[in-house]
């Protein structure tokens, strides 16, 4: 999957798990992180589940999860895990 398609899908997942409180466009805006945009702790758990299920990666919740704050961070993580 290309980076552009991956970011597009991640932003769609973010909109879905937040029940629309964070739109696809807002998710793609790198000026602030997802928490600043109103993403809740429940949304983060749903995001992790969806990313793991749909994109086939494992996210260790005991490790550094700062990458979950942005579409770019999540896309970078998915690419790094896919290459491993």
DAUR-V175994 format. One line per field, one symbol per residue. ss: DSSP state (H for helix, E for strand, - for the rest). phi: phi as a letter, one per 40 degrees, with the letter a starting at -180 (. if undefined). A space follows every 50 residues. Layout:
ss = ???
phi = ???
This chain:
ss = --HHHHHHHHHHHHHHH------HHHHH------------HHHHHHHHHH HHHHH----------HHHH-HHHHHHHHHHHHH-
phi = .ccccccccccccdccccfgcbcdcccccccaccccchcccccccccdcc ccccbgbbbcccccbdcccacccccccccccccc
